[in-house]
Amino acid sequence: MAKRVQLVLNKDVSKLGRAGDLVEVAPGYARNYLLPQGLAVHTTPGILKQVERRREAERQRMLELKKEAEAQKAALEKASRLAISKQVGENDAIFGTVTNQDVADAIQSATGLEIDRRSITVPDIHQLGVYKVEIKLHPEVSATVDIQVVPLK
């Protein structure tokens, strides 16, 4: 079997790795595709140091994002129950449903935090009452918020 070649990726390559990753590939794949396309470069001690510095900077950035997410989680959990007003029909059934955007707007008005609506998981809500909503703030940090659906006055 042929010897493998170590390269550092300049760009994301599907099924191989992300930019900055150190990969081992077949020499033909490196010579005929990755190097001519500018997707990778040969490893040298200087490039390996650059890769290590980039990884450390990325790790520090992720730690900062996690601290920020922890602070947001504390602020969200400090806020008591959030109220969302909806138009009500018979048997306390609401017209429509409570959406992620409704929850994001309620959080914005109550706490001043801007939460991306795509990170909010809302159960199916078709009645008045109290529900738990999960908000994913970071891959390792999520918060649970109580929302109360009340009739529109």
Biotite code that builds the C-alpha atoms (Angstrom):
import biotite.structure as struc

atoms = struc.array([
    struc.Atom([0.000, 0.000, 0.000], chain_id="A", res_id=1, res_name="MET", atom_name="CA", element="C"),
    struc.Atom([1.256, 3.475, -0.851], chain_id="A", res_id=2, res_name="ALA", atom_name="CA", element="C"),
    struc.Atom([2.492, 5.858, 1.794], chain_id="A", res_id=3, res_name="LYS", atom_name="CA", element="C"),
    struc.Atom([-0.013, 8.456, 3.065], chain_id="A", res_id=4, res_name="ARG", atom_name="CA", element="C"),
    struc.Atom([0.614, 12.195, 2.746], chain_id="A", res_id=5, res_name="VAL", atom_name="CA", element="C"),
    struc.Atom([-0.074, 14.730, 5.514], chain_id="A", res_id=6, res_name="GLN", atom_name="CA", element="C"),
    struc.Atom([-1.760, 17.959, 4.436], chain_id="A", res_id=7, res_name="LEU", atom_name="CA", element="C"),
    struc.Atom([-3.419, 20.936, 6.084], chain_id="A", res_id=8, res_name="VAL", atom_name="CA", element="C"),
    struc.Atom([-6.759, 21.907, 4.546], chain_id="A", res_id=9, res_name="LEU", atom_name="CA", element="C"),
    struc.Atom([-7.203, 25.514, 3.381], chain_id="A", res_id=10, res_name="ASN", atom_name="CA", element="C"),
    struc.Atom([-10.944, 25.108, 2.776], chain_id="A", res_id=11, res_name="LYS", atom_name="CA", element="C"),
    struc.Atom([-13.680, 22.752, 3.930], chain_id="A", res_id=12, res_name="ASP", atom_name="CA", element="C"),
    struc.Atom([-13.693, 19.509, 1.920], chain_id="A", res_id=13, res_name="VAL", atom_name="CA", element="C"),
    struc.Atom([-16.775, 17.302, 2.242], chain_id="A", res_id=14, res_name="SER", atom_name="CA", element="C"),
    struc.Atom([-16.117, 13.876, 3.760], chain_id="A", res_id=15, res_name="LYS", atom_name="CA", element="C"),
    struc.Atom([-12.531, 14.896, 4.577], chain_id="A", res_id=16, res_name="LEU", atom_name="CA", element="C"),
    struc.Atom([-12.451, 17.791, 7.025], chain_id="A", res_id=17, res_name="GLY", atom_name="CA", element="C"),
    struc.Atom([-12.790, 21.469, 7.772], chain_id="A", res_id=18, res_name="ARG", atom_name="CA", element="C"),
    struc.Atom([-10.401, 24.314, 7.020], chain_id="A", res_id=19, res_name="ALA", atom_name="CA", element="C"),
    struc.Atom([-7.315, 24.089, 9.245], chain_id="A", res_id=20, res_name="GLY", atom_name="CA", element="C"),
    struc.Atom([-7.622, 20.339, 9.861], chain_id="A", res_id=21, res_name="ASP", atom_name="CA", element="C"),
    struc.Atom([-4.559, 18.125, 9.567], chain_id="A", res_id=22, res_name="LEU", atom_name="CA", element="C"),
    struc.Atom([-5.451, 15.153, 7.331], chain_id="A", res_id=23, res_name="VAL", atom_name="CA", element="C"),
    struc.Atom([-3.701, 12.137, 5.863], chain_id="A", res_id=24, res_name="GLU", atom_name="CA", element="C"),
    struc.Atom([-4.662, 11.247, 2.299], chain_id="A", res_id=25, res_name="VAL", atom_name="CA", element="C"),
    struc.Atom([-3.409, 9.101, -0.559], chain_id="A", res_id=26, res_name="ALA", atom_name="CA", element="C"),
    struc.Atom([-0.586, 10.724, -2.535], chain_id="A", res_id=27, res_name="PRO", atom_name="CA", element="C"),
    struc.Atom([-2.571, 10.676, -5.800], chain_id="A", res_id=28, res_name="GLY", atom_name="CA", element="C"),
    struc.Atom([-5.557, 12.429, -4.210], chain_id="A", res_id=29, res_name="TYR", atom_name="CA", element="C"),
    struc.Atom([-3.252, 15.099, -2.826], chain_id="A", res_id=30, res_name="ALA", atom_name="CA", element="C"),
    struc.Atom([-1.203, 15.525, -6.013], chain_id="A", res_id=31, res_name="ARG", atom_name="CA", element="C"),
    struc.Atom([-4.113, 15.412, -8.496], chain_id="A", res_id=32, res_name="ASN", atom_name="CA", element="C"),
    struc.Atom([-6.924, 17.160, -6.662], chain_id="A", res_id=33, res_name="TYR", atom_name="CA", element="C"),
    struc.Atom([-6.267, 18.835, -3.305], chain_id="A", res_id=34, res_name="LEU", atom_name="CA", element="C"),
    struc.Atom([-3.021, 20.658, -4.120], chain_id="A", res_id=35, res_name="LEU", atom_name="CA", element="C"),
    struc.Atom([-3.888, 21.920, -7.665], chain_id="A", res_id=36, res_name="PRO", atom_name="CA", element="C"),
    struc.Atom([-7.319, 23.137, -6.504], chain_id="A", res_id=37, res_name="GLN", atom_name="CA", element="C"),
    struc.Atom([-5.706, 25.022, -3.622], chain_id="A", res_id=38, res_name="GLY", atom_name="CA", element="C"),
    struc.Atom([-7.760, 23.085, -1.087], chain_id="A", res_id=39, res_name="LEU", atom_name="CA", element="C"),
    struc.Atom([-4.710, 21.963, 0.921], chain_id="A", res_id=40, res_name="ALA", atom_name="CA", element="C"),
    struc.Atom([-0.995, 22.574, 1.447], chain_id="A", res_id=41, res_name="VAL", atom_name="CA", element="C"),
    struc.Atom([1.877, 20.305, 2.503], chain_id="A", res_id=42, res_name="HIS", atom_name="CA", element="C"),
    struc.Atom([2.681, 20.334, 6.192], chain_id="A", res_id=43, res_name="THR", atom_name="CA", element="C"),
    struc.Atom([5.757, 22.149, 7.426], chain_id="A", res_id=44, res_name="THR", atom_name="CA", element="C"),
    struc.Atom([6.743, 23.005, 10.999], chain_id="A", res_id=45, res_name="PRO", atom_name="CA", element="C"),
    struc.Atom([5.629, 26.615, 10.422], chain_id="A", res_id=46, res_name="GLY", atom_name="CA", element="C"),
    struc.Atom([2.231, 25.591, 9.087], chain_id="A", res_id=47, res_name="ILE", atom_name="CA", element="C"),
    struc.Atom([1.749, 23.167, 11.983], chain_id="A", res_id=48, res_name="LEU", atom_name="CA", element="C"),
    struc.Atom([2.417, 26.046, 14.409], chain_id="A", res_id=49, res_name="LYS", atom_name="CA", element="C"),
    struc.Atom([-0.145, 28.191, 12.562], chain_id="A", res_id=50, res_name="GLN", atom_name="CA", element="C"),
    struc.Atom([-2.694, 25.372, 12.795], chain_id="A", res_id=51, res_name="VAL", atom_name="CA", element="C"),
    struc.Atom([-2.046, 25.017, 16.516], chain_id="A", res_id=52, res_name="GLU", atom_name="CA", element="C"),
    struc.Atom([-2.421, 28.787, 17.062], chain_id="A", res_id=53, res_name="ARG", atom_name="CA", element="C"),
    struc.Atom([-5.694, 28.761, 15.092], chain_id="A", res_id=54, res_name="ARG", atom_name="CA", element="C"),
    struc.Atom([-7.019, 25.866, 17.166], chain_id="A", res_id=55, res_name="ARG", atom_name="CA", element="C"),
    struc.Atom([-6.110, 27.638, 20.404], chain_id="A", res_id=56, res_name="GLU", atom_name="CA", element="C"),
    struc.Atom([-7.793, 30.853, 19.234], chain_id="A", res_id=57, res_name="ALA", atom_name="CA", element="C"),
    struc.Atom([-10.909, 28.888, 18.252], chain_id="A", res_id=58, res_name="GLU", atom_name="CA", element="C"),
    struc.Atom([-10.941, 27.136, 21.640], chain_id="A", res_id=59, res_name="ARG", atom_name="CA", element="C"),
    struc.Atom([-10.697, 30.514, 23.424], chain_id="A", res_id=60, res_name="GLN", atom_name="CA", element="C"),
    struc.Atom([-13.508, 31.897, 21.269], chain_id="A", res_id=61, res_name="ARG", atom_name="CA", element="C"),
    struc.Atom([-15.720, 28.915, 22.108], chain_id="A", res_id=62, res_name="MET", atom_name="CA", element="C"),
    struc.Atom([-15.010, 29.390, 25.838], chain_id="A", res_id=63, res_name="LEU", atom_name="CA", element="C"),
    struc.Atom([-16.064, 33.040, 25.568], chain_id="A", res_id=64, res_name="GLU", atom_name="CA", element="C"),
    struc.Atom([-19.266, 32.045, 23.744], chain_id="A", res_id=65, res_name="LEU", atom_name="CA", element="C"),
    struc.Atom([-20.000, 29.470, 26.446], chain_id="A", res_id=66, res_name="LYS", atom_name="CA", element="C"),
    struc.Atom([-19.528, 32.057, 29.226], chain_id="A", res_id=67, res_name="LYS", atom_name="CA", element="C"),
    struc.Atom([-21.846, 34.426, 27.376], chain_id="A", res_id=68, res_name="GLU", atom_name="CA", element="C"),
    struc.Atom([-24.428, 31.642, 26.999], chain_id="A", res_id=69, res_name="ALA", atom_name="CA", element="C"),
    struc.Atom([-24.190, 30.857, 30.738], chain_id="A", res_id=70, res_name="GLU", atom_name="CA", element="C"),
    struc.Atom([-24.887, 34.519, 31.520], chain_id="A", res_id=71, res_name="ALA", atom_name="CA", element="C"),
    struc.Atom([-27.893, 34.507, 29.170], chain_id="A", res_id=72, res_name="GLN", atom_name="CA", element="C"),
    struc.Atom([-29.159, 31.314, 30.812], chain_id="A", res_id=73, res_name="LYS", atom_name="CA", element="C"),
    struc.Atom([-28.966, 32.919, 34.261], chain_id="A", res_id=74, res_name="ALA", atom_name="CA", element="C"),
    struc.Atom([-30.850, 35.987, 33.003], chain_id="A", res_id=75, res_name="ALA", atom_name="CA", element="C"),
    struc.Atom([-33.537, 33.842, 31.374], chain_id="A", res_id=76, res_name="LEU", atom_name="CA", element="C"),
    struc.Atom([-34.046, 31.696, 34.444], chain_id="A", res_id=77, res_name="GLU", atom_name="CA", element="C"),
    struc.Atom([-34.177, 34.797, 36.657], chain_id="A", res_id=78, res_name="LYS", atom_name="CA", element="C"),
    struc.Atom([-37.083, 36.119, 34.594], chain_id="A", res_id=79, res_name="ALA", atom_name="CA", element="C"),
    struc.Atom([-40.232, 34.567, 35.963], chain_id="A", res_id=80, res_name="SER", atom_name="CA", element="C"),
    struc.Atom([-43.004, 33.242, 33.793], chain_id="A", res_id=81, res_name="ARG", atom_name="CA", element="C"),
    struc.Atom([-43.369, 34.985, 30.426], chain_id="A", res_id=82, res_name="LEU", atom_name="CA", element="C"),
    struc.Atom([-46.881, 35.866, 29.296], chain_id="A", res_id=83, res_name="ALA", atom_name="CA", element="C"),
    struc.Atom([-48.005, 35.517, 25.688], chain_id="A", res_id=84, res_name="ILE", atom_name="CA", element="C"),
    struc.Atom([-51.444, 36.834, 24.739], chain_id="A", res_id=85, res_name="SER", atom_name="CA", element="C"),
    struc.Atom([-53.498, 35.009, 22.119], chain_id="A", res_id=86, res_name="LYS", atom_name="CA", element="C"),
    struc.Atom([-57.035, 35.301, 20.850], chain_id="A", res_id=87, res_name="GLN", atom_name="CA", element="C"),
    struc.Atom([-59.230, 32.637, 22.494], chain_id="A", res_id=88, res_name="VAL", atom_name="CA", element="C"),
    struc.Atom([-62.219, 30.664, 21.235], chain_id="A", res_id=89, res_name="GLY", atom_name="CA", element="C"),
    struc.Atom([-64.382, 28.037, 22.902], chain_id="A", res_id=90, res_name="GLU", atom_name="CA", element="C"),
    struc.Atom([-63.019, 25.775, 25.661], chain_id="A", res_id=91, res_name="ASN", atom_name="CA", element="C"),
    struc.Atom([-59.904, 27.945, 26.127], chain_id="A", res_id=92, res_name="ASP", atom_name="CA", element="C"),
    struc.Atom([-58.653, 26.970, 22.681], chain_id="A", res_id=93, res_name="ALA", atom_name="CA", element="C"),
    struc.Atom([-56.470, 29.582, 21.044], chain_id="A", res_id=94, res_name="ILE", atom_name="CA", element="C"),
    struc.Atom([-56.648, 30.627, 17.418], chain_id="A", res_id=95, res_name="PHE", atom_name="CA", element="C"),
    struc.Atom([-53.480, 29.454, 15.695], chain_id="A", res_id=96, res_name="GLY", atom_name="CA", element="C"),
    struc.Atom([-50.550, 28.414, 17.850], chain_id="A", res_id=97, res_name="THR", atom_name="CA", element="C"),
    struc.Atom([-47.679, 29.897, 19.802], chain_id="A", res_id=98, res_name="VAL", atom_name="CA", element="C"),
    struc.Atom([-44.651, 30.178, 17.529], chain_id="A", res_id=99, res_name="THR", atom_name="CA", element="C"),
    struc.Atom([-40.929, 30.468, 18.146], chain_id="A", res_id=100, res_name="ASN", atom_name="CA", element="C"),
    struc.Atom([-41.116, 34.126, 17.103], chain_id="A", res_id=101, res_name="GLN", atom_name="CA", element="C"),
    struc.Atom([-43.816, 34.806, 19.729], chain_id="A", res_id=102, res_name="ASP", atom_name="CA", element="C"),
    struc.Atom([-41.538, 33.380, 22.418], chain_id="A", res_id=103, res_name="VAL", atom_name="CA", element="C"),
    struc.Atom([-38.517, 35.310, 21.113], chain_id="A", res_id=104, res_name="ALA", atom_name="CA", element="C"),
    struc.Atom([-40.545, 38.557, 21.175], chain_id="A", res_id=105, res_name="ASP", atom_name="CA", element="C"),
    struc.Atom([-41.735, 37.851, 24.745], chain_id="A", res_id=106, res_name="ALA", atom_name="CA", element="C"),
    struc.Atom([-38.144, 37.225, 25.884], chain_id="A", res_id=107, res_name="ILE", atom_name="CA", element="C"),
    struc.Atom([-36.993, 40.408, 24.128], chain_id="A", res_id=108, res_name="GLN", atom_name="CA", element="C"),
    struc.Atom([-39.640, 42.527, 25.861], chain_id="A", res_id=109, res_name="SER", atom_name="CA", element="C"),
    struc.Atom([-39.192, 40.926, 29.306], chain_id="A", res_id=110, res_name="ALA", atom_name="CA", element="C"),
    struc.Atom([-35.395, 40.629, 29.572], chain_id="A", res_id=111, res_name="THR", atom_name="CA", element="C"),
    struc.Atom([-33.958, 42.658, 26.693], chain_id="A", res_id=112, res_name="GLY", atom_name="CA", element="C"),
    struc.Atom([-32.055, 39.614, 25.406], chain_id="A", res_id=113, res_name="LEU", atom_name="CA", element="C"),
    struc.Atom([-32.164, 38.884, 21.697], chain_id="A", res_id=114, res_name="GLU", atom_name="CA", element="C"),
    struc.Atom([-32.600, 35.147, 21.220], chain_id="A", res_id=115, res_name="ILE", atom_name="CA", element="C"),
    struc.Atom([-32.550, 33.596, 17.764], chain_id="A", res_id=116, res_name="ASP", atom_name="CA", element="C"),
    struc.Atom([-35.963, 32.066, 17.087], chain_id="A", res_id=117, res_name="ARG", atom_name="CA", element="C"),
    struc.Atom([-34.351, 29.018, 15.462], chain_id="A", res_id=118, res_name="ARG", atom_name="CA", element="C"),
    struc.Atom([-32.789, 28.025, 18.785], chain_id="A", res_id=119, res_name="SER", atom_name="CA", element="C"),
    struc.Atom([-36.171, 27.896, 20.549], chain_id="A", res_id=120, res_name="ILE", atom_name="CA", element="C"),
    struc.Atom([-38.089, 24.614, 20.841], chain_id="A", res_id=121, res_name="THR", atom_name="CA", element="C"),
    struc.Atom([-41.803, 25.165, 21.502], chain_id="A", res_id=122, res_name="VAL", atom_name="CA", element="C"),
    struc.Atom([-44.197, 22.267, 22.185], chain_id="A", res_id=123, res_name="PRO", atom_name="CA", element="C"),
    struc.Atom([-47.549, 22.185, 20.367], chain_id="A", res_id=124, res_name="ASP", atom_name="CA", element="C"),
    struc.Atom([-49.650, 24.783, 22.145], chain_id="A", res_id=125, res_name="ILE", atom_name="CA", element="C"),
    struc.Atom([-53.331, 25.019, 21.298], chain_id="A", res_id=126, res_name="HIS", atom_name="CA", element="C"),
    struc.Atom([-54.825, 25.815, 24.729], chain_id="A", res_id=127, res_name="GLN", atom_name="CA", element="C"),
    struc.Atom([-54.401, 28.408, 27.441], chain_id="A", res_id=128, res_name="LEU", atom_name="CA", element="C"),
    struc.Atom([-52.027, 27.377, 30.196], chain_id="A", res_id=129, res_name="GLY", atom_name="CA", element="C"),
    struc.Atom([-48.413, 27.143, 31.310], chain_id="A", res_id=130, res_name="VAL", atom_name="CA", element="C"),
    struc.Atom([-45.815, 25.440, 29.110], chain_id="A", res_id=131, res_name="TYR", atom_name="CA", element="C"),
    struc.Atom([-42.085, 24.819, 29.244], chain_id="A", res_id=132, res_name="LYS", atom_name="CA", element="C"),
    struc.Atom([-39.975, 26.054, 26.320], chain_id="A", res_id=133, res_name="VAL", atom_name="CA", element="C"),
    struc.Atom([-36.377, 24.958, 25.742], chain_id="A", res_id=134, res_name="GLU", atom_name="CA", element="C"),
    struc.Atom([-33.842, 27.436, 24.380], chain_id="A", res_id=135, res_name="ILE", atom_name="CA", element="C"),
    struc.Atom([-30.506, 26.200, 23.031], chain_id="A", res_id=136, res_name="LYS", atom_name="CA", element="C"),
    struc.Atom([-27.998, 28.983, 23.705], chain_id="A", res_id=137, res_name="LEU", atom_name="CA", element="C"),
    struc.Atom([-24.799, 27.018, 22.981], chain_id="A", res_id=138, res_name="HIS", atom_name="CA", element="C"),
    struc.Atom([-24.031, 23.400, 22.044], chain_id="A", res_id=139, res_name="PRO", atom_name="CA", element="C"),
    struc.Atom([-23.430, 22.704, 25.756], chain_id="A", res_id=140, res_name="GLU", atom_name="CA", element="C"),
    struc.Atom([-25.856, 25.217, 27.339], chain_id="A", res_id=141, res_name="VAL", atom_name="CA", element="C"),
    struc.Atom([-29.628, 25.222, 27.170], chain_id="A", res_id=142, res_name="SER", atom_name="CA", element="C"),
    struc.Atom([-32.230, 26.977, 29.298], chain_id="A", res_id=143, res_name="ALA", atom_name="CA", element="C"),
    struc.Atom([-35.826, 26.137, 30.117], chain_id="A", res_id=144, res_name="THR", atom_name="CA", element="C"),
    struc.Atom([-38.354, 28.962, 30.378], chain_id="A", res_id=145, res_name="VAL", atom_name="CA", element="C"),
    struc.Atom([-41.980, 28.847, 31.530], chain_id="A", res_id=146, res_name="ASP", atom_name="CA", element="C"),
    struc.Atom([-44.446, 30.642, 29.298], chain_id="A", res_id=147, res_name="ILE", atom_name="CA", element="C"),
    struc.Atom([-48.060, 31.310, 30.163], chain_id="A", res_id=148, res_name="GLN", atom_name="CA", element="C"),
    struc.Atom([-50.560, 31.637, 27.357], chain_id="A", res_id=149, res_name="VAL", atom_name="CA", element="C"),
    struc.Atom([-53.232, 34.138, 28.386], chain_id="A", res_id=150, res_name="VAL", atom_name="CA", element="C"),
    struc.Atom([-56.328, 35.423, 26.580], chain_id="A", res_id=151, res_name="PRO", atom_name="CA", element="C"),
    struc.Atom([-56.000, 38.603, 24.538], chain_id="A", res_id=152, res_name="LEU", atom_name="CA", element="C"),
    struc.Atom([-57.832, 41.497, 26.159], chain_id="A", res_id=153, res_name="LYS", atom_name="CA", element="C"),
])
